[in-house]
């Protein structure tokens, strides 16, 4: 269910319906959102969405998902909640962490390919950058056979400007932490140009001492992201709809962190 506080943030972001649109009156937006969340949480198909729950048909919810994706609703919600977290001092800008995780793509589609960790079955890969506390900043979905290192700069540049503090919105962490899969001297140079300190292990050398203890948060974020069963296995052939569900899941993770905040310990 969508509680009143969350709905108060989502409702202003939804595109308005024409006052004199032909056909029957559209199904209530809040019910459709609850239907979308039910599919996202459980991983059932849109056709299996139980009508007795009152969310209308799965086809209606699926069409509403596409409409809201075109309007950028879930990306806007994610940015809004990031700003609230930043205002509360809950974002750790001292470092950001990058990692990637494979998911099986049952129906194929855009941004899928043979998975090197799943006997070359068709899959995708989620590339994630989080803050130092595991709050998701940005996720990119690619084919499963795309190297992690090629997405380093795209992830960093994809961090949205986060408001919530006095002055210009911030989008650059002080440092970027990555394992040996992100080892690249050209990327290190580009990060330094962006005034970001690269803390990335090198191939053929021992891991940087203490790096694993700092990077575990991004693995926890992946665990939270893939608790949404519709994302643990990719069913959407359309990349835009899959991306909309990923953005919605990131927003829900941020909402949970905002509702149960820890004691602020990070500097602005």
C-alpha positions as CSV (number, residue, x, y, z in Angstrom):
1,X,0.0,0.0,0.0
2,X,1.1,3.6,-0.6
3,X,0.9,5.5,2.6
4,X,-0.4,9.1,2.7
5,X,3.1,10.7,3.2
6,X,4.6,9.0,0.2
7,X,1.5,9.7,-1.9
8,X,1.7,13.4,-1.0
9,X,5.2,13.4,-2.7
10,X,4.2,11.4,-5.7
11,X,0.8,12.9,-6.7
12,X,2.2,16.3,-7.7
13,X,4.6,14.6,-10.1
14,X,2.0,12.7,-12.0
15,X,0.9,14.1,-15.4
16,X,-2.7,15.4,-15.4
17,X,-5.4,13.8,-17.5
18,X,-7.2,15.9,-20.1
19,X,-10.4,17.3,-18.6
20,X,-12.5,16.0,-21.6
21,X,-10.7,12.8,-22.6
22,X,-12.8,10.3,-24.5
23,X,-13.8,7.0,-23.1
24,X,-14.5,5.9,-19.5
25,X,-13.0,7.7,-16.5
26,X,-9.3,6.6,-16.0
27,X,-8.7,4.3,-13.0
28,X,-7.5,6.1,-10.0
29,X,-3.7,6.8,-10.1
30,X,-3.1,5.7,-6.5
31,X,-4.7,2.3,-7.2
32,X,-2.6,1.9,-10.3
33,X,0.6,2.8,-8.4
34,X,-0.3,0.2,-5.8
35,X,-0.8,-2.4,-8.5
36,X,2.6,-1.5,-10.0
37,X,4.2,-1.9,-6.6
38,X,2.5,-5.2,-6.1
39,X,4.1,-6.5,-9.3
40,X,7.4,-5.0,-8.4
41,X,7.5,-6.6,-5.0
42,X,6.2,-10.0,-5.9
43,X,7.6,-10.5,-9.4
44,X,4.3,-11.9,-10.8
45,X,3.3,-11.2,-14.4
46,X,1.0,-8.3,-15.2
47,X,-1.6,-10.8,-16.3
48,X,-1.6,-12.4,-12.8
49,X,-2.3,-9.2,-10.9
50,X,-5.3,-10.3,-8.7
51,X,-8.4,-8.1,-9.7
52,X,-9.9,-8.7,-6.2
53,X,-7.2,-6.5,-4.7
54,X,-8.9,-3.5,-6.4
55,X,-5.9,-2.4,-8.5
56,X,-7.8,-2.9,-11.8
57,X,-6.2,-5.1,-14.5
58,X,-2.5,-5.7,-14.9
59,X,-2.8,-4.3,-18.5
60,X,-4.1,-1.0,-17.0
61,X,-1.2,-0.8,-14.5
62,X,1.3,-1.6,-17.3
63,X,0.0,1.1,-19.5
64,X,0.1,3.6,-16.6
65,X,3.7,2.6,-15.9
66,X,4.5,3.5,-19.5
67,X,2.7,6.8,-19.3
68,X,4.6,7.7,-16.1
69,X,7.9,6.6,-17.5
70,X,7.5,9.0,-20.4
71,X,6.8,11.8,-18.0
72,X,9.8,11.0,-15.9
73,X,7.8,10.5,-12.7
74,X,10.0,7.9,-10.9
75,X,13.3,9.7,-11.7
76,X,11.8,12.9,-10.3
77,X,10.6,11.1,-7.2
78,X,14.1,9.6,-6.7
79,X,15.7,13.1,-7.0
80,X,13.1,14.5,-4.6
81,X,13.8,11.9,-1.9
82,X,17.6,12.3,-2.4
83,X,17.1,16.0,-1.7
84,X,15.2,15.3,1.5
85,X,17.9,12.9,2.6
86,X,20.5,15.5,1.9
87,X,18.7,18.1,3.8
88,X,18.6,15.7,6.8
89,X,22.3,15.2,6.6
90,X,21.9,11.5,5.7
91,X,23.9,11.4,2.5
92,X,27.6,10.7,2.9
93,X,29.4,12.7,0.2
94,X,32.9,11.8,1.5
95,X,32.8,8.8,-0.8
96,X,30.8,6.9,-3.4
97,X,30.9,3.2,-4.2
98,X,30.4,1.5,-7.6
99,X,29.6,-2.2,-8.3
100,X,27.6,-4.3,-10.7
101,X,25.3,-7.3,-10.4
102,X,24.0,-9.8,-13.0
103,X,20.3,-10.7,-13.4
104,X,18.8,-13.2,-15.8
105,X,16.6,-11.8,-18.6
106,X,13.9,-14.3,-19.2
107,X,12.4,-12.6,-22.3
108,X,15.5,-11.0,-23.8
109,X,15.0,-7.6,-25.2
110,X,17.2,-4.4,-25.3
111,X,20.4,-4.4,-23.2
112,X,20.6,-8.2,-22.8
113,X,23.4,-10.5,-23.8
114,X,25.2,-13.8,-22.9
115,X,26.0,-13.8,-19.2
116,X,29.6,-14.8,-18.4
117,X,28.5,-16.0,-14.9
118,X,25.4,-17.9,-15.9
119,X,26.5,-20.4,-18.6
120,X,26.0,-17.7,-21.3
121,X,22.3,-17.5,-20.7
122,X,20.6,-14.3,-21.7
123,X,21.0,-11.7,-19.0
124,X,21.4,-8.1,-18.0
125,X,23.7,-6.3,-15.6
126,X,22.8,-3.6,-13.1
127,X,25.6,-1.0,-12.6
128,X,25.1,1.0,-9.4
129,X,26.7,4.0,-7.7
130,X,25.8,4.7,-4.1
131,X,26.9,7.2,-1.5
132,X,29.1,6.1,1.4
133,X,26.1,4.8,3.3
134,X,24.6,2.8,0.5
135,X,21.9,5.2,-0.7
136,X,21.4,4.6,-4.4
137,X,22.4,7.5,-6.6
138,X,22.1,6.1,-10.1
139,X,21.6,2.7,-11.8
140,X,22.4,1.8,-15.4
141,X,21.2,-1.4,-17.0
142,X,23.4,-3.0,-19.8
143,X,23.8,-6.4,-21.4
144,X,25.3,-9.0,-19.1
145,X,28.6,-9.2,-21.0
146,X,29.5,-5.5,-20.7
147,X,32.6,-4.8,-18.7
148,X,32.2,-2.9,-15.4
149,X,35.1,-0.5,-16.1
150,X,33.3,0.9,-19.2
151,X,30.5,2.3,-17.1
152,X,32.6,4.0,-14.4
153,X,32.4,7.5,-15.8
154,X,28.8,7.1,-16.9
155,X,27.8,6.2,-13.4
156,X,29.6,9.2,-11.9
157,X,28.2,11.6,-14.4
158,X,24.8,10.1,-14.0
159,X,24.6,11.2,-10.3
160,X,21.8,13.7,-10.3
161,X,22.2,17.2,-8.8
162,X,21.0,16.8,-5.3
163,X,19.5,19.8,-3.6
164,X,18.5,20.2,0.0
165,X,21.4,22.3,1.2
166,X,22.3,25.9,0.9
167,X,24.1,26.7,-2.3
168,X,24.2,24.8,-5.6
169,X,22.9,21.2,-5.7
170,X,25.8,18.7,-5.3
171,X,26.5,15.8,-7.6
172,X,30.2,15.0,-7.0
173,X,31.5,12.8,-4.1
174,X,34.9,13.4,-2.7
175,X,36.2,10.0,-3.6
176,X,35.1,6.9,-5.7
177,X,35.7,3.4,-4.3
178,X,35.8,0.4,-6.7
179,X,37.3,-3.1,-6.9
180,X,39.8,-4.4,-9.5
181,X,37.0,-4.6,-12.1
182,X,37.2,-0.8,-12.3
183,X,41.0,-0.6,-12.7
184,X,41.7,1.9,-15.4
185,X,44.4,4.7,-15.5
186,X,42.4,6.8,-18.1
187,X,39.4,6.6,-15.8
188,X,41.5,7.7,-12.8
189,X,42.7,10.7,-14.8
190,X,39.1,11.6,-15.7
191,X,38.0,11.3,-12.1
192,X,40.7,13.6,-10.9
193,X,39.6,16.1,-13.6
194,X,36.2,16.0,-11.9
195,X,37.9,16.6,-8.5
196,X,37.1,13.0,-7.4
197,X,39.8,10.9,-5.7
198,X,39.9,7.4,-7.3
199,X,40.3,4.7,-4.6
200,X,40.4,1.7,-6.9
201,X,42.4,-1.6,-6.4
202,X,44.8,-2.5,-9.2
203,X,45.0,-5.8,-10.9
204,X,48.0,-7.9,-9.9
205,X,48.4,-6.0,-6.6
206,X,47.0,-6.6,-3.1
207,X,43.7,-5.0,-2.4
208,X,43.8,-1.6,-0.8
209,X,43.7,-2.1,3.0
210,X,40.2,-1.4,4.4
211,X,38.6,-0.9,1.0
212,X,36.3,-3.9,1.4
213,X,34.9,-2.7,4.7
214,X,34.0,0.6,3.0
215,X,32.5,-0.9,-0.1
216,X,30.2,-3.5,1.5
217,X,27.4,-0.9,1.6
218,X,27.0,-1.1,-2.2
219,X,26.5,-4.8,-1.9
220,X,23.8,-4.2,0.7
221,X,22.1,-1.8,-1.7
222,X,22.1,-4.5,-4.3
223,X,20.5,-6.9,-1.8
224,X,17.8,-4.3,-1.1
225,X,17.3,-3.6,-4.9
226,X,16.9,-7.3,-5.7
227,X,14.5,-7.9,-2.9
228,X,12.1,-6.4,-5.5
229,X,11.5,-9.7,-7.3
230,X,10.6,-8.1,-10.5
231,X,14.2,-6.8,-10.7
232,X,16.0,-9.9,-9.4
233,X,14.9,-11.5,-12.7
234,X,14.3,-9.2,-15.6
235,X,11.0,-9.8,-17.3
236,X,10.4,-6.5,-19.2
237,X,11.7,-6.7,-22.8
238,X,11.4,-2.9,-23.0
239,X,14.4,-1.3,-21.4
240,X,12.5,1.9,-20.6
241,X,9.9,0.1,-18.5
242,X,12.6,-1.9,-16.7
243,X,14.4,1.4,-16.0
244,X,11.2,2.9,-14.6
245,X,10.8,0.0,-12.2
246,X,14.5,0.3,-11.1
247,X,14.0,4.1,-10.5
248,X,10.9,3.3,-8.5
249,X,12.7,0.7,-6.4
250,X,15.6,3.2,-5.7
251,X,13.0,5.8,-4.6
252,X,11.4,3.2,-2.2
253,X,14.9,2.4,-0.7
254,X,15.4,6.2,-0.2
255,X,12.0,6.5,1.4
256,X,12.7,3.7,3.8
257,X,16.0,5.4,4.8
258,X,14.2,8.7,5.3
259,X,11.4,7.2,7.4
260,X,13.9,5.4,9.7
261,X,16.9,7.7,9.7
262,X,20.1,6.9,11.6
263,X,21.7,9.6,13.6
264,X,23.3,12.0,11.1
265,X,27.1,11.5,11.2
266,X,28.2,12.8,7.8
267,X,29.4,16.3,7.0
268,X,27.4,18.3,4.4
